[in-house]
Amino acid sequence: MSQQVVHPMEKFQRQVRSLVEKKILKPTDSLWKISLLYGDEWPYWKNELQEFDFSMQDPVSMLLAVETWEDEE
């Protein structure tokens, strides 16, 4: 039996999806709006998003559209 490790970005994506479902964020909102909700954790997540070539002006829907998160080795 092997356990799959969930990528941190997948967890983040689920949290953001939940915020959209609760109507706290809109799919058309820019990613930078997440910073208002994540406070001190935002620099970490901003860096992670940028490493996956996201811009802070990209809509939240682009983050939610990602199907697989893989780090380059």
PDB file of N, CA, C, O and CB in Angstrom:
ATOM      1  N   MET A   1       0.834  -1.185   0.000  1.00  0.00           N
ATOM      2  CA  MET A   1       0.000   0.000   0.000  1.00  0.00           C
ATOM      3  C   MET A   1       0.879   1.250   0.000  1.00  0.00           C
ATOM      4  O   MET A   1       1.677   1.452   0.916  1.00  0.00           O
ATOM      5  CB  MET A   1      -0.949  -0.003   1.215  1.00  0.00           C
ATOM      6  N   SER A   2       0.734   2.080  -1.019  1.00  0.00           N
ATOM      7  CA  SER A   2       1.515   3.315  -1.045  1.00  0.00           C
ATOM      8  C   SER A   2       0.578   4.512  -0.895  1.00  0.00           C
ATOM      9  O   SER A   2      -0.524   4.554  -1.442  1.00  0.00           O
ATOM     10  CB  SER A   2       2.338   3.423  -2.359  1.00  0.00           C
ATOM     11  N   GLN A   3       1.067   5.465  -0.138  1.00  0.00           N
ATOM     12  CA  GLN A   3       0.283   6.678   0.069  1.00  0.00           C
ATOM     13  C   GLN A   3       0.767   7.756  -0.879  1.00  0.00           C
ATOM     14  O   GLN A   3       1.972   7.942  -1.054  1.00  0.00           O
ATOM     15  CB  GLN A   3       0.376   7.159   1.533  1.00  0.00           C
ATOM     16  N   GLN A   4      -0.158   8.459  -1.483  1.00  0.00           N
ATOM     17  CA  GLN A   4       0.215   9.564  -2.345  1.00  0.00           C
ATOM     18  C   GLN A   4       0.329  10.829  -1.517  1.00  0.00           C
ATOM     19  O   GLN A   4      -0.518  11.121  -0.673  1.00  0.00           O
ATOM     20  CB  GLN A   4      -0.803   9.746  -3.485  1.00  0.00           C
ATOM     21  N   VAL A   5       1.383  11.565  -1.774  1.00  0.00           N
ATOM     22  CA  VAL A   5       1.573  12.834  -1.089  1.00  0.00           C
ATOM     23  C   VAL A   5       0.921  13.924  -1.943  1.00  0.00           C
ATOM     24  O   VAL A   5       1.177  14.016  -3.144  1.00  0.00           O
ATOM     25  CB  VAL A   5       3.100  13.132  -0.840  1.00  0.00           C
ATOM     26  N   VAL A   6       0.098  14.727  -1.329  1.00  0.00           N
ATOM     27  CA  VAL A   6      -0.589  15.799  -2.043  1.00  0.00           C
ATOM     28  C   VAL A   6       0.344  17.004  -2.132  1.00  0.00           C
ATOM     29  O   VAL A   6       0.922  17.439  -1.136  1.00  0.00           O
ATOM     30  CB  VAL A   6      -1.929  16.179  -1.335  1.00  0.00           C
ATOM     31  N   HIS A   7       0.475  17.525  -3.337  1.00  0.00           N
ATOM     32  CA  HIS A   7       1.312  18.707  -3.560  1.00  0.00           C
ATOM     33  C   HIS A   7       0.718  19.892  -2.794  1.00  0.00           C
ATOM     34  O   HIS A   7      -0.502  20.054  -2.771  1.00  0.00           O
ATOM     35  CB  HIS A   7       1.428  19.034  -5.089  1.00  0.00           C
ATOM     36  N   PRO A   8       1.560  20.724  -2.168  1.00  0.00           N
ATOM     37  CA  PRO A   8       1.046  21.890  -1.426  1.00  0.00           C
ATOM     38  C   PRO A   8       0.153  22.803  -2.276  1.00  0.00           C
ATOM     39  O   PRO A   8      -0.802  23.391  -1.767  1.00  0.00           O
ATOM     40  CB  PRO A   8       2.210  22.699  -0.879  1.00  0.00           C
ATOM     41  N   MET A   9       0.466  22.918  -3.564  1.00  0.00           N
ATOM     42  CA  MET A   9      -0.354  23.769  -4.429  1.00  0.00           C
ATOM     43  C   MET A   9      -1.748  23.178  -4.640  1.00  0.00           C
ATOM     44  O   MET A   9      -2.711  23.911  -4.865  1.00  0.00           O
ATOM     45  CB  MET A   9       0.337  23.971  -5.781  1.00  0.00           C
ATOM     46  N   GLU A  10      -1.849  21.868  -4.568  1.00  0.00           N
ATOM     47  CA  GLU A  10      -3.163  21.232  -4.692  1.00  0.00           C
ATOM     48  C   GLU A  10      -4.029  21.585  -3.478  1.00  0.00           C
ATOM     49  O   GLU A  10      -5.223  21.854  -3.614  1.00  0.00           O
ATOM     50  CB  GLU A  10      -3.017  19.689  -4.827  1.00  0.00           C
ATOM     51  N   LYS A  11      -3.422  21.581  -2.310  1.00  0.00           N
ATOM     52  CA  LYS A  11      -4.147  21.975  -1.092  1.00  0.00           C
ATOM     53  C   LYS A  11      -4.573  23.444  -1.182  1.00  0.00           C
ATOM     54  O   LYS A  11      -5.707  23.794  -0.854  1.00  0.00           O
ATOM     55  CB  LYS A  11      -3.263  21.744   0.170  1.00  0.00           C
ATOM     56  N   PHE A  12      -3.650  24.293  -1.630  1.00  0.00           N
ATOM     57  CA  PHE A  12      -3.944  25.718  -1.797  1.00  0.00           C
ATOM     58  C   PHE A  12      -5.087  25.904  -2.792  1.00  0.00           C
ATOM     59  O   PHE A  12      -5.995  26.703  -2.563  1.00  0.00           O
ATOM     60  CB  PHE A  12      -2.685  26.487  -2.271  1.00  0.00           C
ATOM     61  N   GLN A  13      -5.034  25.164  -3.893  1.00  0.00           N
ATOM     62  CA  GLN A  13      -6.073  25.241  -4.922  1.00  0.00           C
ATOM     63  C   GLN A  13      -7.432  24.867  -4.324  1.00  0.00           C
ATOM     64  O   GLN A  13      -8.433  25.525  -4.608  1.00  0.00           O
ATOM     65  CB  GLN A  13      -5.730  24.310  -6.117  1.00  0.00           C
ATOM     66  N   ARG A  14      -7.475  23.832  -3.513  1.00  0.00           N
ATOM     67  CA  ARG A  14      -8.739  23.427  -2.862  1.00  0.00           C
ATOM     68  C   ARG A  14      -9.268  24.533  -1.952  1.00  0.00           C
ATOM     69  O   ARG A  14     -10.468  24.804  -1.919  1.00  0.00           O
ATOM     70  CB  ARG A  14      -8.537  22.131  -2.045  1.00  0.00           C
ATOM     71  N   GLN A  15      -8.350  25.171  -1.210  1.00  0.00           N
ATOM     72  CA  GLN A  15      -8.769  26.256  -0.316  1.00  0.00           C
ATOM     73  C   GLN A  15      -9.345  27.421  -1.119  1.00  0.00           C
ATOM     74  O   GLN A  15     -10.363  28.001  -0.740  1.00  0.00           O
ATOM     75  CB  GLN A  15      -7.581  26.738   0.546  1.00  0.00           C
ATOM     76  N   VAL A  16      -8.693  27.759  -2.223  1.00  0.00           N
ATOM     77  CA  VAL A  16      -9.178  28.856  -3.066  1.00  0.00           C
ATOM     78  C   VAL A  16     -10.513  28.480  -3.705  1.00  0.00           C
ATOM     79  O   VAL A  16     -11.416  29.311  -3.796  1.00  0.00           O
ATOM     80  CB  VAL A  16      -8.138  29.208  -4.161  1.00  0.00           C
ATOM     81  N   ARG A  17     -10.638  27.233  -4.146  1.00  0.00           N
ATOM     82  CA  ARG A  17     -11.918  26.775  -4.725  1.00  0.00           C
ATOM     83  C   ARG A  17     -13.046  26.922  -3.694  1.00  0.00           C
ATOM     84  O   ARG A  17     -14.159  27.325  -4.033  1.00  0.00           O
ATOM     85  CB  ARG A  17     -11.809  25.286  -5.202  1.00  0.00           C
ATOM     86  N   SER A  18     -12.750  26.595  -2.460  1.00  0.00           N
ATOM     87  CA  SER A  18     -13.729  26.726  -1.388  1.00  0.00           C
ATOM     88  C   SER A  18     -14.132  28.192  -1.206  1.00  0.00           C
ATOM     89  O   SER A  18     -15.304  28.492  -0.978  1.00  0.00           O
ATOM     90  CB  SER A  18     -13.164  26.155  -0.072  1.00  0.00           C
ATOM     91  N   LEU A  19     -13.162  29.098  -1.306  1.00  0.00           N
ATOM     92  CA  LEU A  19     -13.451  30.531  -1.180  1.00  0.00           C
ATOM     93  C   LEU A  19     -14.358  31.000  -2.319  1.00  0.00           C
ATOM     94  O   LEU A  19     -15.222  31.853  -2.115  1.00  0.00           O
ATOM     95  CB  LEU A  19     -12.140  31.350  -1.172  1.00  0.00           C
ATOM     96  N   VAL A  20     -14.164  30.449  -3.502  1.00  0.00           N
ATOM     97  CA  VAL A  20     -15.015  30.795  -4.647  1.00  0.00           C
ATOM     98  C   VAL A  20     -16.424  30.228  -4.437  1.00  0.00           C
ATOM     99  O   VAL A  20     -17.418  30.911  -4.682  1.00  0.00           O
ATOM    100  CB  VAL A  20     -14.401  30.255  -5.976  1.00  0.00           C
ATOM    101  N   GLU A  21     -16.497  28.990  -3.987  1.00  0.00           N
ATOM    102  CA  GLU A  21     -17.813  28.375  -3.750  1.00  0.00           C
ATOM    103  C   GLU A  21     -18.607  29.123  -2.683  1.00  0.00           C
ATOM    104  O   GLU A  21     -19.835  29.184  -2.744  1.00  0.00           O
ATOM    105  CB  GLU A  21     -17.644  26.914  -3.333  1.00  0.00           C
ATOM    106  N   LYS A  22     -17.896  29.695  -1.701  1.00  0.00           N
ATOM    107  CA  LYS A  22     -18.552  30.463  -0.633  1.00  0.00           C
ATOM    108  C   LYS A  22     -18.788  31.916  -1.044  1.00  0.00           C
ATOM    109  O   LYS A  22     -19.274  32.728  -0.257  1.00  0.00           O
ATOM    110  CB  LYS A  22     -17.709  30.419   0.646  1.00  0.00           C
ATOM    111  N   LYS A  23     -18.431  32.228  -2.302  1.00  0.00           N
ATOM    112  CA  LYS A  23     -18.617  33.576  -2.871  1.00  0.00           C
ATOM    113  C   LYS A  23     -17.766  34.648  -2.180  1.00  0.00           C
ATOM    114  O   LYS A  23     -18.105  35.831  -2.217  1.00  0.00           O
ATOM    115  CB  LYS A  23     -20.079  33.970  -2.783  1.00  0.00           C
ATOM    116  N   ILE A  24     -16.666  34.233  -1.553  1.00  0.00           N
ATOM    117  CA  ILE A  24     -15.725  35.179  -0.951  1.00  0.00           C
ATOM    118  C   ILE A  24     -14.816  35.740  -2.042  1.00  0.00           C
ATOM    119  O   ILE A  24     -14.425  36.906  -2.002  1.00  0.00           O
ATOM    120  CB  ILE A  24     -14.883  34.495   0.174  1.00  0.00           C
ATOM    121  N   LEU A  25     -14.487  34.892  -3.017  1.00  0.00           N
ATOM    122  CA  LEU A  25     -13.744  35.293  -4.207  1.00  0.00           C
ATOM    123  C   LEU A  25     -14.587  34.955  -5.425  1.00  0.00           C
ATOM    124  O   LEU A  25     -15.437  34.066  -5.379  1.00  0.00           O
ATOM    125  CB  LEU A  25     -12.347  34.591  -4.274  1.00  0.00           C
ATOM    126  N   LYS A  26     -14.342  35.679  -6.522  1.00  0.00           N
ATOM    127  CA  LYS A  26     -14.991  35.362  -7.798  1.00  0.00           C
ATOM    128  C   LYS A  26     -13.942  34.759  -8.723  1.00  0.00           C
ATOM    129  O   LYS A  26     -12.764  35.100  -8.611  1.00  0.00           O
ATOM    130  CB  LYS A  26     -15.649  36.637  -8.444  1.00  0.00           C
ATOM    131  N   PRO A  27     -14.331  33.884  -9.622  1.00  0.00           N
ATOM    132  CA  PRO A  27     -13.376  33.311 -10.568  1.00  0.00           C
ATOM    133  C   PRO A  27     -12.662  34.379 -11.406  1.00  0.00           C
ATOM    134  O   PRO A  27     -11.548  34.164 -11.885  1.00  0.00           O
ATOM    135  CB  PRO A  27     -14.090  32.336 -11.486  1.00  0.00           C
ATOM    136  N   THR A  28     -13.314  35.523 -11.573  1.00  0.00           N
ATOM    137  CA  THR A  28     -12.728  36.605 -12.374  1.00  0.00           C
ATOM    138  C   THR A  28     -11.810  37.518 -11.571  1.00  0.00           C
ATOM    139  O   THR A  28     -11.129  38.366 -12.148  1.00  0.00           O
ATOM    140  CB  THR A  28     -13.824  37.428 -12.996  1.00  0.00           C
ATOM    141  N   ASP A  29     -11.781  37.360 -10.249  1.00  0.00           N
ATOM    142  CA  ASP A  29     -10.885  38.175  -9.417  1.00  0.00           C
ATOM    143  C   ASP A  29      -9.432  37.865  -9.755  1.00  0.00           C
ATOM    144  O   ASP A  29      -9.097  36.742 -10.131  1.00  0.00           O
ATOM    145  CB  ASP A  29     -11.150  37.923  -7.908  1.00  0.00           C
ATOM    146  N   SER A  30      -8.584  38.862  -9.620  1.00  0.00           N
ATOM    147  CA  SER A  30      -7.146  38.657  -9.820  1.00  0.00           C
ATOM    148  C   SER A  30      -6.565  37.898  -8.632  1.00  0.00           C
ATOM    149  O   SER A  30      -7.067  37.986  -7.511  1.00  0.00           O
ATOM    150  CB  SER A  30      -6.414  40.014 -10.008  1.00  0.00           C
ATOM    151  N   LEU A  31      -5.494  37.148  -8.902  1.00  0.00           N
ATOM    152  CA  LEU A  31      -4.865  36.353  -7.848  1.00  0.00           C
ATOM    153  C   LEU A  31      -4.400  37.201  -6.669  1.00  0.00           C
ATOM    154  O   LEU A  31      -4.383  36.710  -5.541  1.00  0.00           O
ATOM    155  CB  LEU A  31      -3.692  35.590  -8.412  1.00  0.00           C
ATOM    156  N   TRP A  32      -4.023  38.456  -6.893  1.00  0.00           N
ATOM    157  CA  TRP A  32      -3.522  39.287  -5.791  1.00  0.00           C
ATOM    158  C   TRP A  32      -4.577  39.476  -4.705  1.00  0.00           C
ATOM    159  O   TRP A  32      -4.228  39.758  -3.559  1.00  0.00           O
ATOM    160  CB  TRP A  32      -3.072  40.652  -6.318  1.00  0.00           C
ATOM    161  N   LYS A  33      -5.859  39.325  -5.041  1.00  0.00           N
ATOM    162  CA  LYS A  33      -6.908  39.494  -4.026  1.00  0.00           C
ATOM    163  C   LYS A  33      -6.817  38.429  -2.930  1.00  0.00           C
ATOM    164  O   LYS A  33      -7.298  38.633  -1.815  1.00  0.00           O
ATOM    165  CB  LYS A  33      -8.289  39.442  -4.684  1.00  0.00           C
ATOM    166  N   ILE A  34      -6.197  37.294  -3.257  1.00  0.00           N
ATOM    167  CA  ILE A  34      -6.019  36.247  -2.259  1.00  0.00           C
ATOM    168  C   ILE A  34      -5.143  36.765  -1.122  1.00  0.00           C
ATOM    169  O   ILE A  34      -5.282  36.334   0.023  1.00  0.00           O
ATOM    170  CB  ILE A  34      -5.395  34.981  -2.896  1.00  0.00           C
ATOM    171  N   SER A  35      -4.251  37.682  -1.438  1.00  0.00           N
ATOM    172  CA  SER A  35      -3.335  38.228  -0.415  1.00  0.00           C
ATOM    173  C   SER A  35      -4.097  38.885   0.732  1.00  0.00           C
ATOM    174  O   SER A  35      -3.636  38.886   1.874  1.00  0.00           O
ATOM    175  CB  SER A  35      -2.376  39.251  -1.047  1.00  0.00           C
ATOM    176  N   LEU A  36      -5.258  39.437   0.424  1.00  0.00           N
ATOM    177  CA  LEU A  36      -6.061  40.096   1.462  1.00  0.00           C
ATOM    178  C   LEU A  36      -6.583  39.090   2.487  1.00  0.00           C
ATOM    179  O   LEU A  36      -6.883  39.445   3.627  1.00  0.00           O
ATOM    180  CB  LEU A  36      -7.236  40.850   0.826  1.00  0.00           C
ATOM    181  N   LEU A  37      -6.687  37.835   2.061  1.00  0.00           N
ATOM    182  CA  LEU A  37      -7.218  36.786   2.937  1.00  0.00           C
ATOM    183  C   LEU A  37      -6.122  35.973   3.628  1.00  0.00           C
ATOM    184  O   LEU A  37      -6.347  35.401   4.695  1.00  0.00           O
ATOM    185  CB  LEU A  37      -8.104  35.857   2.139  1.00  0.00           C
ATOM    186  N   TYR A  38      -4.947  35.925   3.021  1.00  0.00           N
ATOM    187  CA  TYR A  38      -3.895  35.058   3.540  1.00  0.00           C
ATOM    188  C   TYR A  38      -2.858  35.776   4.405  1.00  0.00           C
ATOM    189  O   TYR A  38      -2.036  35.115   5.039  1.00  0.00           O
ATOM    190  CB  TYR A  38      -3.204  34.395   2.402  1.00  0.00           C
ATOM    191  N   GLY A  39      -2.874  37.091   4.447  1.00  0.00           N
ATOM    192  CA  GLY A  39      -2.005  37.849   5.346  1.00  0.00           C
ATOM    193  C   GLY A  39      -0.549  37.420   5.318  1.00  0.00           C
ATOM    194  O   GLY A  39       0.102  37.482   4.275  1.00  0.00           O
ATOM    195  N   ASP A  40      -0.033  36.981   6.472  1.00  0.00           N
ATOM    196  CA  ASP A  40       1.383  36.635   6.613  1.00  0.00           C
ATOM    197  C   ASP A  40       1.799  35.439   5.759  1.00  0.00           C
ATOM    198  O   ASP A  40       2.980  35.294   5.445  1.00  0.00           O
ATOM    199  CB  ASP A  40       1.692  36.345   8.058  1.00  0.00           C
ATOM    200  N   GLU A  41       0.862  34.590   5.382  1.00  0.00           N
ATOM    201  CA  GLU A  41       1.186  33.424   4.551  1.00  0.00           C
ATOM    202  C   GLU A  41       1.328  33.792   3.076  1.00  0.00           C
ATOM    203  O   GLU A  41       1.848  33.004   2.286  1.00  0.00           O
ATOM    204  CB  GLU A  41       0.114  32.353   4.711  1.00  0.00           C
ATOM    205  N   TRP A  42       0.865  34.989   2.703  1.00  0.00           N
ATOM    206  CA  TRP A  42       0.828  35.357   1.300  1.00  0.00           C
ATOM    207  C   TRP A  42       2.189  35.338   0.611  1.00  0.00           C
ATOM    208  O   TRP A  42       2.264  34.833  -0.509  1.00  0.00           O
ATOM    209  CB  TRP A  42       0.234  36.705   1.167  1.00  0.00           C
ATOM    210  N   PRO A  43       3.274  35.854   1.201  1.00  0.00           N
ATOM    211  CA  PRO A  43       4.559  35.819   0.478  1.00  0.00           C
ATOM    212  C   PRO A  43       4.950  34.411   0.018  1.00  0.00           C
ATOM    213  O   PRO A  43       5.488  34.242  -1.076  1.00  0.00           O
ATOM    214  CB  PRO A  43       5.661  36.380   1.363  1.00  0.00           C
ATOM    215  N   TYR A  44       4.682  33.414   0.843  1.00  0.00           N
ATOM    216  CA  TYR A  44       4.989  32.032   0.463  1.00  0.00           C
ATOM    217  C   TYR A  44       4.154  31.616  -0.755  1.00  0.00           C
ATOM    218  O   TYR A  44       4.689  31.097  -1.735  1.00  0.00           O
ATOM    219  CB  TYR A  44       4.725  31.070   1.653  1.00  0.00           C
ATOM    220  N   TRP A  45       2.848  31.849  -0.682  1.00  0.00           N
ATOM    221  CA  TRP A  45       1.972  31.421  -1.778  1.00  0.00           C
ATOM    222  C   TRP A  45       2.213  32.235  -3.041  1.00  0.00           C
ATOM    223  O   TRP A  45       2.117  31.699  -4.145  1.00  0.00           O
ATOM    224  CB  TRP A  45       0.509  31.536  -1.362  1.00  0.00           C
ATOM    225  N   LYS A  46       2.520  33.501  -2.901  1.00  0.00           N
ATOM    226  CA  LYS A  46       2.838  34.334  -4.069  1.00  0.00           C
ATOM    227  C   LYS A  46       4.057  33.761  -4.782  1.00  0.00           C
ATOM    228  O   LYS A  46       4.064  33.646  -6.007  1.00  0.00           O
ATOM    229  CB  LYS A  46       3.095  35.814  -3.648  1.00  0.00           C
ATOM    230  N   ASN A  47       5.085  33.403  -4.020  1.00  0.00           N
ATOM    231  CA  ASN A  47       6.291  32.817  -4.597  1.00  0.00           C
ATOM    232  C   ASN A  47       5.971  31.501  -5.304  1.00  0.00           C
ATOM    233  O   ASN A  47       6.454  31.249  -6.408  1.00  0.00           O
ATOM    234  CB  ASN A  47       7.351  32.592  -3.509  1.00  0.00           C
ATOM    235  N   GLU A  48       5.155  30.665  -4.662  1.00  0.00           N
ATOM    236  CA  GLU A  48       4.774  29.391  -5.279  1.00  0.00           C
ATOM    237  C   GLU A  48       4.029  29.624  -6.594  1.00  0.00           C
ATOM    238  O   GLU A  48       4.304  28.954  -7.590  1.00  0.00           O
ATOM    239  CB  GLU A  48       3.900  28.565  -4.313  1.00  0.00           C
ATOM    240  N   LEU A  49       3.100  30.560  -6.601  1.00  0.00           N
ATOM    241  CA  LEU A  49       2.346  30.865  -7.820  1.00  0.00           C
ATOM    242  C   LEU A  49       3.275  31.352  -8.925  1.00  0.00           C
ATOM    243  O   LEU A  49       3.145  30.939 -10.077  1.00  0.00           O
ATOM    244  CB  LEU A  49       1.267  31.920  -7.537  1.00  0.00           C
ATOM    245  N   GLN A  50       4.214  32.231  -8.575  1.00  0.00           N
ATOM    246  CA  GLN A  50       5.142  32.759  -9.565  1.00  0.00           C
ATOM    247  C   GLN A  50       6.062  31.663 -10.113  1.00  0.00           C
ATOM    248  O   GLN A  50       6.444  31.701 -11.282  1.00  0.00           O
ATOM    249  CB  GLN A  50       5.973  33.887  -8.953  1.00  0.00           C
ATOM    250  N   GLU A  51       6.413  30.700  -9.281  1.00  0.00           N
ATOM    251  CA  GLU A  51       7.241  29.591  -9.760  1.00  0.00           C
ATOM    252  C   GLU A  51       6.493  28.737 -10.786  1.00  0.00           C
ATOM    253  O   GLU A  51       7.119  28.059 -11.600  1.00  0.00           O
ATOM    254  CB  GLU A  51       7.691  28.720  -8.583  1.00  0.00           C
ATOM    255  N   PHE A  52       5.179  28.767 -10.750  1.00  0.00           N
ATOM    256  CA  PHE A  52       4.363  28.062 -11.737  1.00  0.00           C
ATOM    257  C   PHE A  52       3.916  29.022 -12.850  1.00  0.00           C
ATOM    258  O   PHE A  52       2.954  28.750 -13.567  1.00  0.00           O
ATOM    259  CB  PHE A  52       3.131  27.414 -11.055  1.00  0.00           C
ATOM    260  N   ASP A  53       4.626  30.139 -12.980  1.00  0.00           N
ATOM    261  CA  ASP A  53       4.401  31.133 -14.051  1.00  0.00           C
ATOM    262  C   ASP A  53       3.065  31.853 -13.995  1.00  0.00           C
ATOM    263  O   ASP A  53       2.548  32.290 -15.023  1.00  0.00           O
ATOM    264  CB  ASP A  53       4.514  30.466 -15.369  1.00  0.00           C
ATOM    265  N   PHE A  54       2.506  31.979 -12.800  1.00  0.00           N
ATOM    266  CA  PHE A  54       1.307  32.798 -12.647  1.00  0.00           C
ATOM    267  C   PHE A  54       1.705  34.247 -12.418  1.00  0.00           C
ATOM    268  O   PHE A  54       2.740  34.532 -11.816  1.00  0.00           O
ATOM    269  CB  PHE A  54       0.432  32.284 -11.481  1.00  0.00           C
ATOM    270  N   SER A  55       0.882  35.146 -12.900  1.00  0.00           N
ATOM    271  CA  SER A  55       1.023  36.575 -12.638  1.00  0.00           C
ATOM    272  C   SER A  55      -0.045  36.938 -11.608  1.00  0.00           C
ATOM    273  O   SER A  55      -1.097  36.301 -11.560  1.00  0.00           O
ATOM    274  CB  SER A  55       0.877  37.437 -13.965  1.00  0.00           C
ATOM    275  N   MET A  56       0.210  37.936 -10.799  1.00  0.00           N
ATOM    276  CA  MET A  56      -0.774  38.317  -9.791  1.00  0.00           C
ATOM    277  C   MET A  56      -2.016  38.949 -10.421  1.00  0.00           C
ATOM    278  O   MET A  56      -3.024  39.146  -9.742  1.00  0.00           O
ATOM    279  CB  MET A  56      -0.150  39.282  -8.792  1.00  0.00           C
ATOM    280  N   GLN A  57      -1.946  39.271 -11.731  1.00  0.00           N
ATOM    281  CA  GLN A  57      -3.108  39.807 -12.434  1.00  0.00           C
ATOM    282  C   GLN A  57      -3.943  38.705 -13.080  1.00  0.00           C
ATOM    283  O   GLN A  57      -5.044  38.971 -13.563  1.00  0.00           O
ATOM    284  CB  GLN A  57      -2.664  40.803 -13.492  1.00  0.00           C
ATOM    285  N   ASP A  58      -3.435  37.471 -13.097  1.00  0.00           N
ATOM    286  CA  ASP A  58      -4.196  36.361 -13.660  1.00  0.00           C
ATOM    287  C   ASP A  58      -5.474  36.149 -12.848  1.00  0.00           C
ATOM    288  O   ASP A  58      -5.490  36.376 -11.639  1.00  0.00           O
ATOM    289  CB  ASP A  58      -3.343  35.067 -13.686  1.00  0.00           C
ATOM    290  N   PRO A  59      -6.540  35.716 -13.515  1.00  0.00           N
ATOM    291  CA  PRO A  59      -7.781  35.455 -12.773  1.00  0.00           C
ATOM    292  C   PRO A  59      -7.670  34.178 -11.931  1.00  0.00           C
ATOM    293  O   PRO A  59      -6.923  33.259 -12.265  1.00  0.00           O
ATOM    294  CB  PRO A  59      -8.971  35.341 -13.747  1.00  0.00           C
ATOM    295  N   VAL A  60      -8.416  34.146 -10.854  1.00  0.00           N
ATOM    296  CA  VAL A  60      -8.469  32.977  -9.969  1.00  0.00           C
ATOM    297  C   VAL A  60      -8.842  31.732 -10.771  1.00  0.00           C
ATOM    298  O   VAL A  60      -8.377  30.635 -10.460  1.00  0.00           O
ATOM    299  CB  VAL A  60      -9.486  33.204  -8.816  1.00  0.00           C
ATOM    300  N   SER A  61      -9.667  31.889 -11.789  1.00  0.00           N
ATOM    301  CA  SER A  61     -10.103  30.746 -12.596  1.00  0.00           C
ATOM    302  C   SER A  61      -8.925  30.004 -13.225  1.00  0.00           C
ATOM    303  O   SER A  61      -9.002  28.791 -13.424  1.00  0.00           O
ATOM    304  CB  SER A  61     -11.057  31.212 -13.690  1.00  0.00           C
ATOM    305  N   MET A  62      -7.835  30.708 -13.540  1.00  0.00           N
ATOM    306  CA  MET A  62      -6.650  30.041 -14.113  1.00  0.00           C
ATOM    307  C   MET A  62      -6.015  29.097 -13.095  1.00  0.00           C
ATOM    308  O   MET A  62      -5.566  28.007 -13.449  1.00  0.00           O
ATOM    309  CB  MET A  62      -5.609  31.088 -14.583  1.00  0.00           C
ATOM    310  N   LEU A  63      -5.979  29.516 -11.839  1.00  0.00           N
ATOM    311  CA  LEU A  63      -5.448  28.657 -10.775  1.00  0.00           C
ATOM    312  C   LEU A  63      -6.333  27.424 -10.612  1.00  0.00           C
ATOM    313  O   LEU A  63      -5.835  26.309 -10.455  1.00  0.00           O
ATOM    314  CB  LEU A  63      -5.352  29.435  -9.434  1.00  0.00           C
ATOM    315  N   LEU A  64      -7.639  27.631 -10.652  1.00  0.00           N
ATOM    316  CA  LEU A  64      -8.577  26.522 -10.459  1.00  0.00           C
ATOM    317  C   LEU A  64      -8.584  25.547 -11.639  1.00  0.00           C
ATOM    318  O   LEU A  64      -9.013  24.402 -11.495  1.00  0.00           O
ATOM    319  CB  LEU A  64      -9.979  27.065 -10.238  1.00  0.00           C
ATOM    320  N   ALA A  65      -8.113  25.996 -12.799  1.00  0.00           N
ATOM    321  CA  ALA A  65      -8.127  25.157 -14.004  1.00  0.00           C
ATOM    322  C   ALA A  65      -6.976  24.157 -14.050  1.00  0.00           C
ATOM    323  O   ALA A  65      -7.004  23.228 -14.858  1.00  0.00           O
ATOM    324  CB  ALA A  65      -8.078  26.031 -15.235  1.00  0.00           C
ATOM    325  N   VAL A  66      -5.972  24.327 -13.206  1.00  0.00           N
ATOM    326  CA  VAL A  66      -4.813  23.429 -13.230  1.00  0.00           C
ATOM    327  C   VAL A  66      -5.244  22.038 -12.773  1.00  0.00           C
ATOM    328  O   VAL A  66      -5.875  21.889 -11.727  1.00  0.00           O
ATOM    329  CB  VAL A  66      -3.664  23.972 -12.326  1.00  0.00           C
ATOM    330  N   GLU A  67      -4.903  21.032 -13.555  1.00  0.00           N
ATOM    331  CA  GLU A  67      -5.294  19.664 -13.220  1.00  0.00           C
ATOM    332  C   GLU A  67      -4.216  18.908 -12.454  1.00  0.00           C
ATOM    333  O   GLU A  67      -4.527  18.062 -11.616  1.00  0.00           O
ATOM    334  CB  GLU A  67      -5.636  18.911 -14.474  1.00  0.00           C
ATOM    335  N   THR A  68      -2.949  19.208 -12.739  1.00  0.00           N
ATOM    336  CA  THR A  68      -1.845  18.479 -12.095  1.00  0.00           C
ATOM    337  C   THR A  68      -0.744  19.447 -11.707  1.00  0.00           C
ATOM    338  O   THR A  68      -0.324  20.279 -12.511  1.00  0.00           O
ATOM    339  CB  THR A  68      -1.286  17.379 -13.028  1.00  0.00           C
ATOM    340  N   TRP A  69      -0.284  19.336 -10.485  1.00  0.00           N
ATOM    341  CA  TRP A  69       0.816  20.164  -9.977  1.00  0.00           C
ATOM    342  C   TRP A  69       2.066  19.294  -9.886  1.00  0.00           C
ATOM    343  O   TRP A  69       2.109  18.319  -9.136  1.00  0.00           O
ATOM    344  CB  TRP A  69       0.464  20.793  -8.578  1.00  0.00           C
ATOM    345  N   GLU A  70       3.072  19.665 -10.657  1.00  0.00           N
ATOM    346  CA  GLU A  70       4.331  18.926 -10.614  1.00  0.00           C
ATOM    347  C   GLU A  70       5.485  19.915 -10.559  1.00  0.00           C
ATOM    348  O   GLU A  70       5.538  20.881 -11.321  1.00  0.00           O
ATOM    349  CB  GLU A  70       4.471  17.983 -11.842  1.00  0.00           C
ATOM    350  N   ASP A  71       6.417  19.648  -9.632  1.00  0.00           N
ATOM    351  CA  ASP A  71       7.616  20.465  -9.553  1.00  0.00           C
ATOM    352  C   ASP A  71       8.601  19.997 -10.613  1.00  0.00           C
ATOM    353  O   ASP A  71       8.701  18.805 -10.904  1.00  0.00           O
ATOM    354  CB  ASP A  71       8.248  20.397  -8.139  1.00  0.00           C
ATOM    355  N   GLU A  72       9.323  20.946 -11.182  1.00  0.00           N
ATOM    356  CA  GLU A  72      10.385  20.573 -12.117  1.00  0.00           C
ATOM    357  C   GLU A  72      11.576  20.093 -11.314  1.00  0.00           C
ATOM    358  O   GLU A  72      11.884  20.629 -10.249  1.00  0.00           O
ATOM    359  CB  GLU A  72      10.779  21.767 -13.045  1.00  0.00           C
ATOM    360  N   GLU A  73      12.232  19.090 -11.830  1.00  0.00           N
ATOM    361  CA  GLU A  73      13.376  18.548 -11.100  1.00  0.00           C
ATOM    362  C   GLU A  73      14.662  18.940 -11.748  1.00  0.00           C
ATOM    363  O   GLU A  73      15.733  18.572 -11.267  1.00  0.00           O
ATOM    364  CB  GLU A  73      13.292  17.049 -11.001  1.00  0.00           C
TER     365      GLU A  73
END
